[in-house]
Amino acid sequence: MKFKANVKVMLKPSVLDPQGATLERALKSMGHDNVSSIRVGKLIELVLESPDAQEAAKAANDWADRLLANPNMENYSLTLEPLT
C-alpha cells in the first residue's frame, strides 16, 4: 500500500531564525507593519510503500529522526495519508 508522508521541520523556538527575521524586516519595509514573528521551515513530502499505516509512520518517523531534522535545533511533525 502507498502512503504520502508530510514532514514539517521547524527550528526550535529557542533557536534564532535569521531567514525569518530577514523576511519580517523586508515585509515591514514594504509597509506591512501587521507582520511579526516569522519563522521559516521546510516541508518534505515522501511517498512510500508499506504494508500498513503503522509501519509507514514508523519508517517516516525514523527517517525524520535520523536524516530529515536536526534534533539539536529542529522539531518536526508528521502527517500520513493513504494513496489510492
JORATA-V349551 format. One record per pair of residues at least 24 apart in sequence whose C-alpha atoms are under 7 Angstrom apart, sorted by the first residue. I is the first residue (numbers start at 0). J is the second residue. If there is no record, write none. Layout:
I_J ; I_J
//
This chain:
0_48 ; 0_49 ; 0_50 ; 0_51 ; 1_46 ; 1_47 ; 1_48 ; 1_49 ; 1_81 ; 1_82 ; 2_46 ; 2_47 ; 2_48 ; 2_79 ; 2_80 ; 2_81 ; 2_82 ; 3_44 ; 3_45 ; 3_46 ; 3_47 ; 3_79 ; 3_80 ; 3_81 ; 3_82 ; 4_44 ; 4_45 ; 4_46 ; 4_59 ; 4_77 ; 4_78 ; 4_79 ; 4_80 ; 5_42 ; 5_43 ; 5_44 ; 5_45 ; 5_77 ; 5_78 ; 5_79 ; 6_42 ; 6_43 ; 6_44 ; 6_75 ; 6_76 ; 6_77 ; 6_78 ; 7_41 ; 7_42 ; 7_43 ; 7_75 ; 7_76 ; 7_77 ; 8_40 ; 8_41 ; 8_42 ; 8_68 ; 8_73 ; 8_74 ; 8_75 ; 8_76 ; 9_39 ; 9_40 ; 9_41 ; 9_73 ; 9_74 ; 9_75 ; 10_40 ; 10_72 ; 10_73 ; 10_74 ; 11_72 ; 11_73 ; 11_74 ; 14_72
//
